[in-house]
Structures are given as structure tokens and as C-alpha cells.
Amino acid sequence: ELLDELIKDHKQFVLTDDDSSRIEKVKSNVTAVHKIREKEADSSNQGLNRENVQENEQEEEKEKKKKVEQEEQKISQFTRDDEQHNAWDVGVLLNTPSLKLGEES
């Protein structure tokens, strides 16, 4: 650990047992704070992951809705529901066509 290396590199400044005790307390506090920060980072990452999952699910749902709307538009494009019903004149249907251009029977 970096802290242990620093203590080792500067051991010439540790003159008394009180100095050693103080260094151990500082080391203990730093270790405790480091562990707390790691836990906070982990829980914050979990929160971000949850948030990302929710955003992805929302995006997927939007895409699905968009696809459904596009399909509905394609289908409605070819419907004839709005056209009015025009019946054929039965008299015209009874006549046999002459099959000559420009003539009508």
C-alpha cells in the first residue's frame, strides 16, 4: 500500500513511541475512510447501473411504440374505410359489351 511505503521511506522522522502510535492512528483512520469511500463508490455505481437499466428499458419501449405506430400507419395507408360506397348500375351490368373501340352498347 502507498501509505506503508511512505511510512517506510520516512521512518527516520519517527523518534518516539508516541510518534509511532500517532502514525498507526493516522494509518487506521486513512484505511477506514478509504473503505467507506469504496463502499460509497460501489453503491453509487449500483445506483448509476440501475438508472442506466431504466433508461435503456424506456428507450426500448419508445422504439417498440414507434415501430407499432409505423406499422399502423402502413396498414391504414391502404384501407378504404373512408371511401363512400358507389353501387354499379344493374342495367349496365346486364349489357354485353360489343368489344369494338368507341362503341358502347
Backbone bond lengths (Angstrom), bond angles and torsions (degrees), N, CA, C in turn:
res aa  C-N    CA-C-N  psi(-1)  N-CA   C-N-CA  omega(-1)  CA-C   N-CA-C  phi
1 E - - - 1.460 - - 1.522 109.13 -
2 L 1.297 116.47 148.52 1.463 123.09 -177.46 1.530 111.44 -60.67
3 L 1.306 116.35 -41.11 1.468 120.48 -178.70 1.531 110.98 -62.79
4 D 1.325 117.21 -41.60 1.475 120.87 178.28 1.523 110.84 -63.03
5 E 1.327 116.99 -38.87 1.464 120.06 178.41 1.524 111.06 -64.91
6 L 1.333 116.05 -40.97 1.466 119.53 178.67 1.527 111.57 -63.83
7 I 1.312 115.94 -41.13 1.482 120.17 179.06 1.520 109.37 -63.04
8 K 1.336 115.45 -44.30 1.462 120.87 -179.23 1.533 110.64 -64.00
9 D 1.339 117.29 -42.86 1.465 121.13 -178.73 1.525 112.97 -66.60
10 H 1.343 116.58 -26.61 1.468 120.05 -176.34 1.528 112.57 -113.16
11 K 1.314 117.32 26.46 1.477 120.10 -177.24 1.523 113.28 -65.76
12 Q 1.339 117.72 -19.29 1.466 119.75 178.77 1.525 112.26 -65.39
13 F 1.358 116.91 -17.71 1.459 120.35 179.89 1.527 112.60 -88.88
14 V 1.344 117.04 -8.75 1.455 121.44 178.88 1.526 106.95 -88.12
15 L 1.341 116.97 108.12 1.457 121.57 -172.83 1.528 112.66 -106.00
16 T 1.335 118.12 -29.93 1.468 120.04 -174.64 1.528 109.91 -128.33
17 D 1.339 114.02 170.47 1.466 120.25 175.77 1.538 110.31 -65.51
18 D 1.313 115.84 -31.74 1.458 120.25 178.17 1.539 110.18 -63.86
19 D 1.340 116.47 -39.38 1.468 120.93 176.47 1.537 110.24 -62.73
20 S 1.316 116.46 -43.38 1.471 121.35 179.81 1.524 110.40 -63.55
21 S 1.328 116.12 -42.37 1.454 121.24 179.55 1.529 110.19 -62.72
22 R 1.323 116.56 -43.65 1.461 121.61 179.80 1.538 110.31 -63.55
23 I 1.308 117.47 -41.50 1.476 121.43 178.81 1.526 110.14 -62.86
24 E 1.333 117.73 -42.28 1.468 120.97 179.30 1.534 111.11 -64.32
25 K 1.355 116.71 -38.47 1.467 119.81 177.32 1.530 110.64 -63.99
26 V 1.324 116.69 -44.89 1.462 120.91 179.38 1.530 109.76 -62.10
27 K 1.332 115.15 -44.24 1.468 119.81 179.62 1.527 110.57 -61.18
28 S 1.314 117.15 -42.15 1.457 122.47 179.07 1.536 110.93 -63.18
29 N 1.346 116.11 -43.81 1.468 120.87 178.90 1.534 111.62 -64.29
30 V 1.313 115.95 -43.03 1.467 120.07 179.79 1.527 110.21 -62.98
31 T 1.325 116.83 -42.54 1.460 121.28 178.96 1.527 110.78 -62.62
32 A 1.336 117.03 -43.29 1.461 121.08 179.87 1.533 110.88 -63.70
33 V 1.329 116.42 -44.66 1.469 120.55 179.50 1.533 109.91 -63.70
34 H 1.322 116.24 -40.31 1.468 120.47 179.57 1.533 110.79 -61.63
35 K 1.323 116.67 -43.15 1.471 120.33 179.19 1.531 111.24 -63.83
36 I 1.335 115.28 -41.91 1.472 119.76 178.74 1.524 110.06 -62.34
37 R 1.324 116.92 -43.23 1.471 121.14 -179.97 1.539 110.44 -63.73
38 E 1.327 116.79 -39.15 1.470 119.76 178.44 1.526 110.80 -63.09
39 K 1.351 115.67 -43.05 1.468 119.21 178.49 1.520 111.01 -63.01
40 E 1.335 116.60 -42.68 1.461 120.65 178.96 1.528 110.58 -62.16
41 A 1.321 115.79 -41.96 1.465 119.75 179.89 1.521 110.16 -64.76
42 D 1.343 116.53 -41.61 1.467 119.95 178.72 1.523 111.12 -61.91
43 S 1.333 116.56 -46.99 1.462 118.98 -178.58 1.523 110.85 -67.71
44 S 1.330 117.27 -34.54 1.459 119.84 177.38 1.526 109.98 -68.33
45 N 1.334 117.51 -37.46 1.467 120.69 176.37 1.520 110.73 -64.82
46 Q 1.326 116.74 -38.85 1.459 120.02 177.97 1.526 110.17 -63.62
47 G 1.332 115.74 -40.90 1.460 120.15 177.72 1.515 110.94 -62.91
48 L 1.332 116.44 -42.40 1.462 119.96 178.36 1.520 110.66 -65.57
49 N 1.321 116.54 -40.40 1.469 119.92 178.31 1.521 110.34 -61.49
50 R 1.325 116.39 -44.68 1.463 120.86 178.60 1.531 110.27 -59.95
51 E 1.322 114.70 -43.13 1.459 120.49 -179.93 1.535 110.56 -63.62
52 N 1.334 116.49 -42.29 1.463 120.45 178.31 1.520 111.13 -63.46
53 V 1.318 116.73 -40.87 1.467 120.35 178.82 1.518 109.99 -62.01
54 Q 1.332 116.72 -44.30 1.459 120.51 179.30 1.529 111.22 -62.58
55 E 1.336 116.34 -42.55 1.464 119.75 179.30 1.527 110.57 -63.72
56 N 1.344 116.11 -41.59 1.461 119.58 179.03 1.524 111.05 -63.45
57 E 1.325 116.27 -41.67 1.468 119.74 178.92 1.528 110.60 -63.17
58 Q 1.324 116.58 -41.65 1.469 120.41 178.49 1.526 110.87 -63.48
59 E 1.333 116.45 -41.35 1.464 120.09 178.31 1.521 110.92 -62.98
60 E 1.345 116.60 -42.98 1.456 120.59 179.13 1.524 111.01 -61.99
61 E 1.329 115.60 -41.06 1.463 119.67 179.42 1.533 110.86 -64.81
62 K 1.322 116.78 -41.60 1.463 120.25 177.56 1.522 110.16 -61.34
63 E 1.329 116.41 -42.87 1.463 120.20 179.89 1.524 110.77 -62.73
64 K 1.332 116.65 -41.95 1.462 120.65 178.97 1.531 110.40 -61.91
65 K 1.338 116.26 -45.66 1.466 120.56 179.24 1.524 110.46 -61.25
66 K 1.321 116.26 -41.17 1.451 120.70 -179.48 1.528 110.26 -63.78
67 K 1.333 116.99 -42.59 1.466 120.91 178.32 1.524 110.88 -63.05
68 V 1.329 116.43 -43.28 1.464 120.64 179.40 1.527 109.83 -61.78
69 E 1.324 117.34 -43.82 1.464 121.03 179.17 1.525 111.13 -62.65
70 Q 1.332 116.30 -40.39 1.459 119.83 178.95 1.525 110.74 -64.56
71 E 1.326 116.64 -41.70 1.468 120.54 177.93 1.526 110.62 -62.99
72 E 1.332 116.46 -42.60 1.464 120.54 178.75 1.524 110.66 -62.54
73 Q 1.329 116.73 -38.60 1.461 120.17 178.66 1.529 110.37 -65.59
74 K 1.334 116.47 -41.84 1.462 119.94 178.90 1.529 110.57 -61.61
75 I 1.320 115.87 -43.65 1.470 120.66 -179.23 1.518 110.52 -66.54
76 S 1.323 117.02 -46.03 1.472 120.11 -177.15 1.516 111.58 -69.52
77 Q 1.304 117.46 -19.50 1.449 121.70 179.59 1.532 110.61 -64.29
78 F 1.331 117.22 -29.11 1.463 120.89 -175.96 1.525 113.98 -107.33
79 T 1.310 117.94 5.40 1.460 119.33 177.83 1.511 109.82 -78.50
80 R 1.317 115.42 155.63 1.464 120.77 -179.44 1.531 110.01 -120.62
81 D 1.302 116.09 27.97 1.464 121.14 -177.39 1.527 112.30 -63.54
82 D 1.316 116.69 -31.31 1.454 119.38 -174.93 1.533 112.91 -87.69
83 E 1.340 116.90 -2.34 1.463 119.47 179.60 1.523 110.27 -82.44
84 Q 1.338 114.58 148.70 1.457 118.78 -179.73 1.533 108.37 -88.33
85 H 1.296 116.05 148.76 1.459 122.45 -178.44 1.530 109.35 -80.35
86 N 1.326 116.90 120.82 1.464 122.49 177.23 1.529 107.60 -116.05
87 A 1.303 115.85 111.50 1.473 120.13 -177.91 1.520 110.36 -79.08
88 W 1.323 115.87 149.69 1.468 121.81 175.77 1.532 108.88 -77.48
89 D 1.299 115.68 145.95 1.458 121.05 174.64 1.528 107.81 -74.10
90 V 1.308 117.01 121.02 1.460 122.15 -175.87 1.523 110.95 -60.73
91 G 1.310 118.71 -34.61 1.464 122.60 179.11 1.516 111.93 -60.73
92 V 1.300 116.33 -39.18 1.467 120.58 179.29 1.523 109.78 -67.86
93 L 1.299 116.49 -38.56 1.461 120.63 -178.45 1.537 111.87 -68.44
94 L 1.326 117.51 -26.83 1.458 120.49 -178.52 1.533 112.62 -76.66
95 N 1.336 117.88 -24.39 1.467 121.74 -179.32 1.517 110.87 -76.91
96 T 1.305 115.83 140.13 1.454 121.75 174.77 1.524 107.56 -90.09
97 P 1.315 117.30 131.05 1.470 119.00 -178.59 1.523 111.64 -68.97
98 S 1.338 116.88 150.86 1.455 121.83 -178.62 1.530 112.06 -81.63
99 L 1.280 119.12 -18.57 1.451 126.85 -179.68 1.524 113.05 65.46
100 K 1.308 118.62 20.89 1.470 123.63 175.87 1.531 106.68 -110.58
101 L 1.323 114.05 137.68 1.465 119.35 -178.83 1.514 111.40 -64.65
102 G 1.308 116.64 135.76 1.450 122.22 176.08 1.504 114.07 83.51
103 E 1.303 119.33 -7.65 1.450 121.30 179.67 1.514 109.56 -106.63
104 E 1.294 113.50 143.45 1.453 118.45 173.37 1.505 107.03 -127.61
105 S 1.283 117.96 140.58 1.464 119.69 -179.26 1.493 111.36 -91.93
